Amino acid sequence: MDTRYLRAFVAVAEHGGISAAAQQLGYAQSSVSAQLKRLEAELGATVLTRGGTGAALTDAGRRLLPHAREALVLEDRMRRAALGDRPGCGSVPRSRWPTPGCRRCWRRWSTARAAPARAPTSS
């Protein structure tokens, strides 16, 4: 199962809508919708109901959510184990990738699309 699908699902569940989730992930809304459709097709179950006021979890989605979060935590642990806790790599929270110091690592992982493709602004 592609973790991008799980990441999109968790983001929609946490933000209550596809638009807000897409913005947080740094993806286009259509990309998040497509990832959700692929997840549902792979699972053979509807995990979200979509409406004019946002998205809501179905029973299947409520059962999936804790496992999806757990899978994303495990993915992060595997990445940290592979890269080590070098500053600028696995020790940087995914929401802050890529920092200027970890661009080499980011290039290595960009094909996995593990994080939004934008660097944080420096203060």
C-alpha positions, 0 to 999 in steps of 0.5 A: 500500500502506498503511504501517500494514500494513507498520508492523504487519508489522514490529512483529510480526516484531520482537516475535515476536507480535501482542500485543507488537506491538499494545502497542508500536504502541498498537493493539488486538490485533484491529486489528493482526491485521486489518492483517496480514490486509489486507497478506496479501490485498493481497500475495496471500501469507502473510507470517506463521504464527500460533501459540500461542507467537507469530508467525513469518515465512514465506519470503515474510515474510522476503523482505518484511521488509527492503523493509517497513523501507525503505518505513517509513524512506522514509515518515519521510524524506518526512514530514520533508521536508514538515514540515521538521526543526522541533522537535516535528515531523519531528525527533521519533522516531515512537515518541515522538509526539505530544510536547506541542510537536507536537500541531498537527502530530500533528492534521495527520497523525493521519488517516494513523495514522502513530504511536500516539496517546499522548504520552510521560510527562514526567520 
